[in-house]
């Protein structure tokens, strides 16, 4: 029995961008764009009404921007969708704020169709869309403005969990972690879940950000 298609909402203040994304996504048999929004406020309303699986969220929109919209969706929905912020520049401070707010990752507007489709499928299955170099640079800029305080959770990590967090920050998937560490997939899932719990993170993206902001992972690492 085939699975139902992934239900997607596209939020962008440019109609041409929304149309282009819809055309690309709906060419895939396992994807359906169920709604669109032209502002952050509209995105919140549409997502609450339609309960999609994935949201493509522009960070710069009128009324309520993509950051505030992401925060509201994740804070107020019992089972929120996975949110990917879409941006023109990867070093935009807005991107980092959106990741800190709980977005599962970000995608550049110049990404090709295969990257877009792959990103949607990736976050839909619960993974995070991490670009280690970009996240590292954004975190370093944040840390320069806000000196990190030693995180209390760091001392609670086991040696193996600390290794897992450092490898997560390089963008490795669970499968790649399994191969690198020489342990089974279920063991990796257990370690990742423990890291998320101890860092107080919703997902891998927030755990990596916490690691950078707390100085657990330095820019030189």
SULDA-V430041 format. One record per backbone hydrogen bond with DSSP energy under -1.0 kcal/mol. CO is the residue of the C=O (numbers start at 1). NH is the residue of the N-H. E is the energy in kcal/mol with one decimal. If there is no record, write none. Layout:
{{CO NH E} {CO NH E}}
This chain:
{{6 32 -2.6} {7 53 -2.6} {7 54 -1.9} {8 34 -2.2} {8 35 -1.1} {9 56 -2.6} {10 37 -2.0} {11 58 -2.5} {14 18 -2.0} {15 19 -2.6} {16 20 -2.4} {17 21 -2.5} {18 22 -2.4} {19 23 -2.4} {20 24 -2.1} {21 25 -2.7} {22 26 -2.8} {25 28 -1.8} {28 31 -1.6} {30 6 -3.4} {32 8 -2.8} {35 10 -2.1} {37 12 -2.4} {39 43 -2.2} {40 44 -2.2} {41 45 -1.8} {42 46 -2.9} {43 47 -2.7} {44 48 -2.2} {45 49 -1.9} {46 50 -2.6} {47 51 -2.5} {53 82 -2.5} {54 9 -2.1} {55 84 -3.0} {56 11 -3.1} {57 86 -2.8} {59 66 -1.6} {62 40 -1.2} {62 64 -1.5} {64 40 -1.2} {65 69 -2.3} {66 70 -2.1} {67 71 -2.4} {68 72 -2.6} {69 73 -2.5} {70 74 -2.4} {71 75 -2.1} {72 76 -2.0} {73 77 -1.5} {82 55 -2.6} {83 104 -2.7} {84 57 -3.0} {85 107 -2.6} {86 59 -1.5} {87 109 -2.7} {89 92 -1.4} {92 95 -1.3} {92 96 -1.1} {93 97 -2.2} {94 98 -2.1} {95 99 -2.3} {96 100 -2.6} {97 101 -1.5} {98 103 -2.2} {104 129 -2.3} {105 85 -2.3} {107 87 -2.3} {108 111 -2.1} {112 116 -2.1} {113 117 -2.7} {114 118 -2.5} {115 119 -2.4} {116 120 -2.1} {117 121 -2.2} {118 122 -2.3} {119 123 -2.4} {120 124 -2.0} {121 125 -1.3} {122 127 -1.8} {123 126 -1.7} {128 130 -1.2} {131 135 -2.6} {132 136 -2.8} {133 137 -2.3} {134 138 -2.5} {135 139 -2.7} {136 140 -2.4} {137 141 -2.0} {138 142 -2.0} {139 143 -2.8} {140 144 -1.9} {141 145 -1.3} {142 146 -2.2} {153 156 -1.3} {154 157 -1.2} {158 162 -2.4} {159 163 -1.9} {160 164 -2.4} {161 165 -2.5} {162 166 -2.1} {163 167 -2.3} {164 168 -2.6} {165 169 -1.7} {167 170 -1.2} {167 172 -1.4} {168 171 -1.9} {173 177 -2.6} {174 178 -2.4} {175 179 -1.9} {176 180 -2.6} {177 181 -2.7} {178 182 -1.3} {178 183 -1.4} {184 188 -1.9} {185 189 -2.5} {186 190 -2.0} {187 191 -2.3} {188 192 -3.0} {189 193 -2.5} {190 194 -2.0} {191 195 -2.4} {192 196 -2.5} {193 197 -2.2} {194 198 -2.6} {195 199 -2.2} {196 201 -2.5} {203 207 -1.8} {204 208 -2.4} {205 209 -2.3} {206 210 -2.5} {207 211 -1.9} {208 212 -2.1} {209 213 -3.1} {210 214 -2.1} {211 216 -1.3} {211 217 -2.0} {212 215 -1.4} {218 221 -1.6}}
